[in-house]
Amino acid sequence: MKVRWMLVALLSMALLPALASPRPAVAQDGPPPPHDMDRDHDRDHDRDHDWDHDPRFEGHNPGYRQGFRDGFGDGRNDRDAHRRFHYGLGYKHPDRGYHNEFGDKNAYKHEYKDAYEQGYREGFGDHH
């Protein structure tokens, strides 16, 4: 009988570290979590949009793409938060994302502002 209790105690001590250690995460089937539907670590600000292959950006300078993305995000955020239609800080800083290799800064700013307005309207879901 004493041997049986010693065996139980020994076995318990051997299994205790395995039971107490953290378990590895297991991949789950099904949809990804709602905070990042496309799993690109941007908390889904772009709602699964593939901005790099959008045909609307062809023929435009990089300011257009940056402005559209910023406007779309601001418009979507304002709509989701039930705020009124109002261009955000991005519109007041049209040189956001500009680099010298993009060329003429004024052209960049012009394209940014035009695209910001379009993106904001699309993201907000209103036709102002």
Phi, psi and omega in degrees: 000318179296324179294322181297315179295322177295322178294317178297316180296317180296316179296320178297318180294327180287324182274339184304313178299324180292323180284330183275343182286149179295145181269143179292149178292141180250131178296138180247142174283163179109185184290151176292166180298150186293344182284347180203076188299329181258007174055039179253016173064026177249017182053028173062038176295337181258005176049049175070021181274135178268085185297331184287344182237023179280121183296342179296339184270351181295136178084003179249157176283168183301338178297326180295311181298314181297316180296318180296314180299315180296315180296318179299314179297316179296317179296316179296317179296318179296317179297314182295330179269006179059037176268163180287163178291113182199120180302139184271196183298329179303324181293330180278351181230069186288001176263009179301128179085000182288139173229150182306326182292352177281351178092218185303117183293324180293322177295319178301312182296320179297312180296319180302310184295317178300314183289325178302314180300314180297314180296320180298313179301317180293316180293323180288332180079027182230151182250069179281000000 
